[in-house]
Amino acid sequence: MIIAGKKYWKVGELATLTGLTVRTLRYYDQIGLYSPSGYSNSGYRLYNESDLSRLQQILALKELGLSLDEVKSILADHNYSAFEIVSLQIDRLRENIRIQQKLLKELQNVSSLVEMEEPLTVEDFTKLLSLMKKNHENFFTERRSSMVHHFDRLDDFLDKHSNKPN
């Protein structure tokens, strides 16, 4: 990953750049998952381009549904492959697309039957309900993640505007 013109980013700049929260980045540092390459003379965390690459790998593994402990253990293994991580992400995305396409096809089938006033079979309902359940689970997993992100941002805002030192 090349980001021209910048050699180091402070934690707030990195948060803005990545869409993560300062709180999340500090937590990753605290648990030893993602630490900065260095610190400024003033004590600010400083991240470089290789840190950004590692963060992408962490986020990719999290997106695959791995816990932070699992992510940490994978990245600690020197035999892991960044290519494999990206390939896993691609496979997961393809699977999500396949499920969405299948749901769309079943909904179109049901819509056609309803429009023609044809009776729906138990099999039609079962297929549709099963696909809707998978879609529903994916939606709420992503929604929960989004809500956690928004709460973290709110917490960062409150931290920033309180009188506590960083």
Residue frames as qw, qx, qy, qz and C-alpha x, y, z in Angstrom:
[[0.000, 0.893, 0.451, 0.000, 0.00, 0.00, 0.00],
 [0.442, 0.083, 0.015, 0.893, 1.50, 3.32, -1.02],
 [0.075, -0.918, -0.384, 0.067, 0.26, 6.58, 0.37],
 [0.558, 0.453, 0.004, 0.695, 2.29, 9.34, -1.15],
 [0.031, 0.719, -0.062, 0.691, 3.75, 12.21, 0.75],
 [0.590, -0.655, 0.213, -0.421, 3.45, 10.98, 4.31],
 [0.442, 0.359, -0.792, 0.220, 5.97, 8.95, 6.27],
 [0.184, -0.150, -0.839, 0.490, 4.30, 8.81, 9.68],
 [0.388, -0.545, -0.380, -0.639, 0.79, 9.28, 11.04],
 [0.185, -0.209, 0.641, -0.715, -0.28, 10.11, 14.58],
 [0.131, 0.241, 0.945, -0.178, -3.04, 7.97, 16.06],
 [0.341, 0.604, 0.381, -0.611, -5.76, 10.55, 15.31],
 [0.321, 0.552, -0.461, -0.616, -4.60, 10.93, 11.72],
 [0.072, 0.113, -0.974, -0.185, -4.55, 7.15, 11.29],
 [0.258, 0.401, 0.780, -0.405, -8.06, 6.90, 12.76],
 [0.396, 0.647, 0.051, -0.650, -9.32, 9.49, 10.27],
 [0.229, 0.470, -0.709, -0.473, -7.51, 7.80, 7.39],
 [0.118, 0.037, -0.989, -0.086, -8.84, 4.32, 8.17],
 [0.563, -0.364, -0.354, -0.652, -12.27, 5.07, 9.59],
 [0.638, -0.287, -0.658, 0.278, -11.35, 3.36, 12.86],
 [0.355, -0.905, -0.085, -0.218, -11.56, 5.12, 16.18],
 [0.127, 0.684, -0.576, 0.429, -8.65, 6.33, 18.27],
 [0.680, -0.388, 0.461, -0.418, -10.03, 4.19, 21.06],
 [0.980, 0.179, 0.058, -0.070, -9.86, 1.06, 18.87],
 [0.620, 0.611, -0.374, 0.321, -6.29, 1.79, 17.81],
 [0.185, -0.632, 0.569, -0.493, -5.24, 2.38, 21.42],
 [0.860, -0.204, 0.339, -0.323, -6.94, -0.86, 22.46],
 [0.914, 0.370, -0.143, 0.085, -5.14, -2.80, 19.73],
 [0.310, 0.658, -0.516, 0.453, -1.87, -1.35, 21.04],
 [0.506, -0.514, 0.471, -0.508, -2.80, -2.19, 24.63],
 [0.933, -0.068, 0.296, -0.192, -3.44, -5.87, 23.82],
 [0.399, -0.487, 0.668, 0.395, -0.30, -6.11, 21.68],
 [0.686, 0.471, 0.551, 0.062, -2.16, -6.68, 18.42],
 [0.477, 0.697, 0.225, 0.486, -1.19, -3.49, 16.62],
 [0.461, -0.706, -0.075, 0.532, 1.49, -1.24, 18.01],
 [0.337, 0.933, -0.086, -0.090, 2.97, 1.84, 16.39],
 [0.807, 0.366, -0.188, 0.423, 6.42, 1.75, 14.86],
 [0.456, 0.099, -0.334, 0.819, 7.54, 4.53, 17.12],
 [0.235, -0.830, -0.447, 0.237, 6.72, 7.49, 19.30],
 [0.270, 0.803, -0.016, 0.531, 7.36, 11.18, 18.83],
 [0.321, 0.232, -0.510, 0.764, 9.42, 13.17, 21.33],
 [0.404, -0.278, 0.178, -0.853, 6.08, 14.29, 22.79],
 [0.343, -0.038, 0.877, -0.333, 4.96, 10.68, 23.28],
 [0.701, 0.364, 0.023, -0.613, 2.52, 10.49, 20.36],
 [0.752, 0.061, 0.644, 0.125, 2.14, 7.11, 18.68],
 [0.274, 0.635, -0.420, -0.588, 3.60, 7.19, 15.17],
 [0.806, 0.207, 0.554, -0.028, 2.54, 4.72, 12.46],
 [0.014, -0.501, 0.577, 0.645, 4.31, 4.13, 9.15],
 [0.616, 0.289, -0.432, -0.592, 3.34, 2.51, 5.83],
 [0.392, 0.095, -0.915, 0.013, 4.16, -1.02, 6.98],
 [0.165, 0.147, 0.714, -0.664, 1.90, -0.40, 9.99],
 [0.565, 0.293, -0.026, -0.770, -0.92, 0.44, 7.56],
 [0.551, 0.226, -0.741, -0.310, -0.34, -2.85, 5.74],
 [0.170, -0.023, -0.918, 0.358, -0.54, -4.77, 9.01],
 [0.349, 0.223, 0.436, -0.799, -3.73, -2.93, 9.94],
 [0.618, 0.252, -0.378, -0.641, -5.29, -3.97, 6.62],
 [0.455, 0.102, -0.884, -0.020, -4.45, -7.58, 7.42],
 [0.049, 0.111, 0.764, -0.634, -5.98, -7.27, 10.90],
 [0.486, 0.274, 0.162, -0.814, -9.17, -5.78, 9.51],
 [0.583, 0.229, -0.630, -0.459, -9.37, -8.43, 6.79],
 [0.315, 0.006, -0.927, 0.205, -9.08, -11.21, 9.36],
 [0.211, 0.203, 0.583, -0.758, -11.67, -9.55, 11.61],
 [0.554, 0.263, -0.187, -0.767, -14.01, -9.25, 8.64],
 [0.517, 0.121, -0.820, -0.214, -13.68, -13.00, 8.20],
 [0.747, -0.494, -0.226, -0.383, -15.20, -13.35, 11.65],
 [0.713, 0.030, -0.535, 0.453, -12.06, -14.13, 13.62],
 [0.495, -0.836, -0.200, 0.127, -11.67, -12.95, 17.20],
 [0.082, 0.928, -0.341, 0.125, -8.88, -10.55, 18.09],
 [0.622, -0.504, 0.600, 0.024, -7.03, -13.39, 19.85],
 [0.834, 0.276, 0.448, 0.167, -7.26, -15.50, 16.68],
 [0.448, 0.878, -0.032, 0.165, -6.06, -12.57, 14.56],
 [0.249, -0.846, 0.468, -0.061, -3.15, -12.01, 16.92],
 [0.753, -0.255, 0.601, 0.088, -2.16, -15.66, 16.79],
 [0.769, 0.535, 0.299, 0.181, -2.31, -15.80, 12.98],
 [0.294, 0.922, -0.160, 0.196, -0.20, -12.68, 12.58],
 [0.468, -0.717, 0.517, -0.017, 2.33, -13.98, 15.12],
 [0.851, 0.054, 0.489, 0.186, 2.85, -17.04, 12.91],
 [0.069, -0.638, 0.431, 0.634, 5.58, -16.12, 10.45],
 [0.264, 0.048, 0.873, 0.407, 4.22, -18.62, 7.92],
 [0.360, 0.687, 0.541, -0.327, 0.97, -16.74, 7.30],
 [0.358, 0.168, 0.507, 0.766, 0.47, -15.24, 3.87],
 [0.194, 0.417, 0.152, -0.875, -1.05, -11.84, 3.19],
 [0.324, 0.122, -0.658, -0.669, -2.14, -13.26, -0.18],
 [0.256, -0.264, -0.930, 0.009, -4.10, -16.00, 1.59],
 [0.016, 0.449, 0.545, -0.708, -5.84, -13.44, 3.79],
 [0.303, 0.360, -0.200, -0.859, -6.94, -11.41, 0.77],
 [0.326, 0.013, -0.847, -0.419, -8.00, -14.63, -0.98],
 [0.122, -0.359, -0.867, 0.323, -10.13, -15.57, 2.04],
 [0.172, 0.459, 0.246, -0.836, -11.77, -12.14, 1.92],
 [0.339, 0.238, -0.540, -0.732, -12.52, -12.60, -1.78],
 [0.268, -0.145, -0.945, -0.121, -14.01, -16.05, -1.12],
 [0.010, -0.432, -0.697, 0.573, -16.20, -14.67, 1.68],
 [0.259, 0.430, -0.032, -0.865, -17.42, -11.84, -0.51],
 [0.334, 0.111, -0.756, -0.552, -18.19, -14.25, -3.35],
 [0.177, -0.284, -0.930, 0.154, -20.16, -16.43, -0.93],
 [0.115, 0.480, 0.441, -0.749, -22.16, -13.42, 0.27],
 [0.324, 0.343, -0.361, -0.804, -22.89, -12.45, -3.33],
 [0.271, -0.039, -0.919, -0.282, -23.94, -16.03, -4.12],
 [0.048, -0.409, -0.812, 0.413, -26.37, -16.03, -1.17],
 [0.203, 0.490, 0.146, -0.835, -27.79, -12.65, -2.22],
 [0.320, 0.233, -0.616, -0.681, -28.24, -13.82, -5.82],
 [0.204, -0.191, -0.959, -0.036, -29.96, -16.99, -4.62],
 [0.053, 0.484, 0.609, -0.626, -32.29, -14.95, -2.39],
 [0.264, 0.417, -0.182, -0.850, -33.07, -12.61, -5.28],
 [0.293, 0.066, -0.829, -0.472, -33.90, -15.57, -7.54],
 [0.143, -0.343, -0.906, 0.202, -36.20, -17.10, -4.93],
 [0.120, 0.508, 0.367, -0.770, -37.94, -13.79, -4.27],
 [0.300, 0.309, -0.443, -0.787, -38.46, -13.29, -8.01],
 [0.244, -0.107, -0.939, -0.218, -39.90, -16.82, -8.21],
 [0.049, -0.467, -0.758, 0.454, -42.31, -16.15, -5.34],
 [0.172, 0.461, 0.035, -0.870, -43.23, -12.79, -6.82],
 [0.295, 0.139, -0.688, -0.648, -44.07, -14.43, -10.15],
 [0.209, -0.278, -0.938, 0.015, -46.19, -17.08, -8.45],
 [0.017, 0.514, 0.540, -0.666, -48.04, -14.45, -6.41],
 [0.207, 0.382, -0.231, -0.871, -48.58, -12.27, -9.48],
 [0.386, 0.039, -0.760, -0.522, -50.02, -15.21, -11.42],
 [0.681, -0.283, 0.225, -0.637, -52.09, -16.15, -8.37],
 [0.746, 0.139, -0.651, -0.003, -50.41, -19.57, -8.25],
 [0.774, -0.625, -0.021, -0.103, -50.23, -21.39, -4.93],
 [0.111, 0.722, -0.645, 0.222, -46.90, -21.40, -3.12],
 [0.864, -0.080, -0.497, 0.025, -45.55, -24.79, -2.08],
 [0.715, -0.689, 0.049, 0.110, -44.03, -25.62, 1.27],
 [0.788, 0.011, 0.163, 0.594, -40.72, -26.04, -0.55],
 [0.261, 0.715, 0.147, 0.632, -41.00, -22.48, -1.95],
 [0.420, -0.858, 0.008, -0.294, -41.51, -21.10, 1.55],
 [0.861, -0.426, 0.092, 0.261, -38.79, -23.27, 3.08],
 [0.680, 0.285, 0.127, 0.663, -36.18, -22.18, 0.52],
 [0.060, 0.780, 0.100, 0.615, -37.16, -18.56, 0.88],
 [0.600, -0.784, 0.002, -0.157, -37.16, -18.62, 4.67],
 [0.870, -0.235, 0.082, 0.426, -33.78, -20.33, 4.79],
 [0.522, 0.412, 0.123, 0.737, -32.21, -17.77, 2.47],
 [0.181, -0.832, -0.096, -0.515, -33.86, -14.91, 4.31],
 [0.763, -0.638, -0.023, 0.100, -32.48, -16.25, 7.59],
 [0.764, -0.011, 0.095, 0.638, -28.92, -16.31, 6.20],
 [0.241, 0.611, 0.164, 0.736, -29.36, -12.82, 4.82],
 [0.465, -0.818, -0.147, -0.304, -30.88, -11.63, 8.11],
 [0.817, -0.466, -0.014, 0.341, -27.96, -13.04, 10.14],
 [0.604, 0.205, 0.128, 0.759, -25.43, -11.33, 7.86],
 [0.016, -0.758, -0.202, -0.620, -27.33, -8.04, 8.06],
 [0.570, -0.801, -0.077, -0.164, -27.47, -7.99, 11.84],
 [0.816, -0.250, 0.021, 0.521, -23.84, -9.04, 12.23],
 [0.425, 0.370, 0.149, 0.813, -22.81, -6.12, 10.03],
 [0.244, -0.795, -0.228, -0.507, -25.29, -3.78, 11.75],
 [0.737, -0.646, -0.117, 0.163, -23.93, -4.70, 15.18],
 [0.698, -0.037, 0.077, 0.711, -20.39, -4.00, 13.99],
 [0.164, 0.591, 0.219, 0.759, -21.50, -0.63, 12.65],
 [0.473, -0.811, -0.206, -0.276, -23.18, 0.27, 15.94],
 [0.782, -0.445, -0.053, 0.433, -20.06, -0.64, 17.92],
 [0.516, 0.248, 0.148, 0.806, -18.07, 1.60, 15.59],
 [0.097, -0.731, -0.222, -0.638, -20.48, 4.52, 16.18],
 [0.664, -0.732, -0.154, -0.002, -20.35, 4.03, 19.97],
 [0.751, -0.179, 0.020, 0.636, -16.56, 4.03, 19.80],
 [0.291, 0.473, 0.182, 0.811, -16.63, 7.30, 17.87],
 [0.389, -0.804, -0.216, -0.396, -18.97, 8.80, 20.44],
 [0.782, -0.542, -0.090, 0.294, -16.62, 7.67, 23.20],
 [0.609, 0.120, 0.096, 0.778, -13.69, 9.28, 21.34],
 [0.003, -0.693, -0.218, -0.687, -15.67, 12.51, 21.05],
 [0.597, -0.771, -0.160, -0.156, -16.44, 12.47, 24.77],
 [0.800, -0.289, -0.024, 0.526, -12.79, 11.69, 25.59],
 [0.446, 0.375, 0.152, 0.798, -11.65, 14.57, 23.41],
 [0.158, -0.673, -0.148, -0.708, -13.98, 17.03, 25.09],
 [0.719, -0.645, -0.250, 0.068, -13.38, 15.94, 28.64],
 [0.098, -0.923, 0.344, -0.144, -10.64, 17.37, 30.82],
 [0.881, -0.306, 0.331, 0.143, -8.81, 14.05, 31.07],
 [0.031, 0.694, -0.603, -0.393, -5.34, 13.85, 29.50],
 [0.855, 0.326, -0.329, -0.235, -4.80, 11.32, 26.68]]
